[in-house]
Amino acid sequence: MIPADNAILLLGAHRSGTTWLGKIFDSHPDVLYRHEPDHGHPPRRTLDEALLRATVAMWIDNRSQRTAAKRPFFRKSWQSASAFWLRKALTTLLAAGARLPMVGNSLARLPVPEFGSGVRVALKSIDWCDGVGAFARLLPNSRTIVILRHPCGQVASVMRGNSQGCFSLREAGTDMPFDEAPTMRFAAERGVDEATFQTLPDAAKYAWDWVRFNETALRQLEALPNARIVVYEELCARPADIARELLEFCGLNWNAQTEAFIANSTHDAGSKGYYAVFRDSVAAAERWRTTMPQEDQDAVRAVVRQSRLAQFWVDLV
């Protein structure tokens, strides 16, 4: 079993580049990657060290297809070539079988084979902003990386996905793909009561959720030496340099497999799906500037300019 002590937590708001960041770490031969293992297995709100270690161990051991079989696949240092190809084939068959009538549900519950164990584990989450401080403090040898995306880019992406039906509404009767209650409480603490919040345009509501998530995470990590912030637009502009810095921060060496993945995932100009990690990274980071209606941009900026997070982008200050 990989120890929880030196786990790497990759955290970011939905549509902030977390999947791409996760795959950069997954491309490292020594890293075992778990994609959103807290989905369906959230930790308790109050954690001591023993409970946190048990929770992280459970996440590491999660071999569900959703968590352990996020494409693309990478060869690992503990795998022979035959083991890698066998795992890839079995995982592909399990995914195909999960779509079959009658037997699909049973096949979907089968664990993905690993054929060995990694040296380090990277855990990606888009939900656990309120527990990140406990993780970093109770596991001082761990590393936490929070990725921040320009709020207009993040909001534009979430709104596009919502309009396309890419994800389910978090709460019946609402029009938001996130739990409105904590966001409304957060906004109320800053002078925007529930009645006023409900009159806001959708872009402003999404922006409040962006502020809540990121301020909550960064406030808990402030001054902790085992935490690092990365700005999505900077990662898109200098992917190899930033990735090298992040791997070094986590005690991982630069390697040819990661270098190749970054090159391939940042210069793909083809038409890609909503969740694709292969794209033109610079174009993806800046697309909102020409596709997001000006009134939505203004609504997002009006909310975010009240936050200290605005300092990360010159057009928000």
C-alpha positions, -999 to +999 in steps of 0.1 A: +000+000+000+013+035-009+016+056+023-007+085+027+021+106+042+035+119+010+003+120-011-002+148-037-035+165-037-045+184-069-074+207-062-094+232-083-128+244-090-148+225-117-135+234-152-102+249-139-078+225-157-077+199-129-080+170-152-052+181-174-031+189-143-040+154-130-028+138-162+005+157-161+011+140-128-003+107-140+022+108-169+050+104-143+061+068-142+063+067-104+028+081-097-004+062-091-032+085-101-067+086-086-093+107-104-118+123-080-117+095-055-138+116-031-167+114-055-192+092-037-167+088-008-164+122+008-144+126+040-160+136+072-162+173+079-140+169+111-108+150+106-080+139+130-048+125+117-058+088+120-091+094+103-075+114+075-049+087+069-077+061+067-096+083+043-066+088+020-059+050+022-094+043+011-090+067-019-057+051-029-074+017-028-103+029-049-100+010-082-134+019-096-135+025-134-144+062-128-114+067-104-087+044-117-093+043-154-093+079-166-077+081-201-051+085-214-031+056-199+006+058-191+033+032-186+044+029-150+078+021-135+063-009-117+047-023-149+063-045-175+053-037-211+030-067-211+014-057-178+008-022-192-009-035-224-029-061-205-042-035-180-051-012-209-069-040-227-088-051-197-098-016-187-111-009-222-131-041-222-146-033-188-156+002-200-172-013-231-189-040-211-203-014-186-224+000-215-241-033-223-277-039-213-284-065-185-248-070-174-235-034-177-242-025-141-224-055-128-194-050-150-192-013-141-186-023-105-156-045-112-123-030-100-096-020-125-065-041-122-032-024-112-006-051-115+016-034-090+018-003-068+032+032-073+058+051-054+036+082-049-001+088-053-018+119-068-054+125-059-075+150-079-105+167-064-129+194-075-150+193-043-128+192-012-120+229-007-131+229+029-107+201+039-076+210+022-061+228+052-065+197+074-048+176+047-018+199+044-014+204+082-019+168+093+003+153+066+033+177+065+051+155+040+022+157+015+019+183-012-011+203-022-014+221-055-044+244-061-050+255-097-068+288-104-084+296-137-094+331-147-130+334-134-144+345-168-128+314-184-140+291-157-175+305-156-178+305-194-168+268-195-192+258-168-221+277-184-213+261-217-212+226-202-245+232-183-262+244-215-250+213-233-262+190-205-227+178-197-234+174-160-264+171-137-278+198-115-266+194-079-300+202-064-335+196-079-353+228-087-322+249-092-305+260-124-270+257-111-246+227-115-234+232-080-249+232-045-263+267-042-267+266-004-230+271+007-225+297-021-255+317-009-243+315+027-208+327+016-223+356-004-246+365+025-215+369+047-203+395+022-235+415+021-255+397-006-285+381+010-304+352-005-331+373-021-305+395-038-285+365-048-315+349-066-319+380-087-284+380-100-276+368-136-264+333-139-228+344-146-227+363-113-240+333-094-213+311-110-187+337-101-198+337-064-193+299-064-158+304-080-149+329-052-163+307-025-144+276-036-110+293-042-110+317-012-119+288+011-090+267-002-064+294-003-073+308+031-066+274+047-033+269+029-019+304+035+018+303+046+019+265+045+052+254+029+038+222+014+011+240-007+015+257-040-008+278-063-006+275-101-025+298-124-041+279-153-032+305-179+004+304-169+004+266-171-011+270-206+015+295-217+046+277-202+034+241-197+068+224-197+085+250-174+055+251-149+051+213-149+088+208-142+085+232-112+055+215-099+071+180-102+102+193-084+080+208-057+066+173-052+100+156-052+095+140-087+120+141-115+115+154-150+111+125-174+106+118-211+070+104-207+058+136-191+076+158-216+060+139-245+025+142-229+028+179-224+039+184-260+011+163-273-016+178-250-009+214-257-006+216-295-037+197-307-058+220-329-085+194-337-121+194-326-122+179-291-149+170-266-158+190-235-136+169-212-106+164-235-071+170-223-056+173-258-061+208-272-044+240-281-037+251-245-032+288-252-063+290-274-083+271-248-073+295-221-082+326-241-113+314-259-138+330-235-126+365-245-143+361-279-171+337-270-184+350-237-210+378-239-198+411-226-226+413-201-216+380-186-179+391-184-190+423-166-212+403-142-182+380-133-158+409-129-182+428-106-182+399-082-146+389-084-132+424-080-143+423-044-120+393-038-083+393-031-081+366-058-084+393-084-047+401-079-038+370-100-050+386-132-042+422-143-076+427-160-094+422-127-075+446-105 
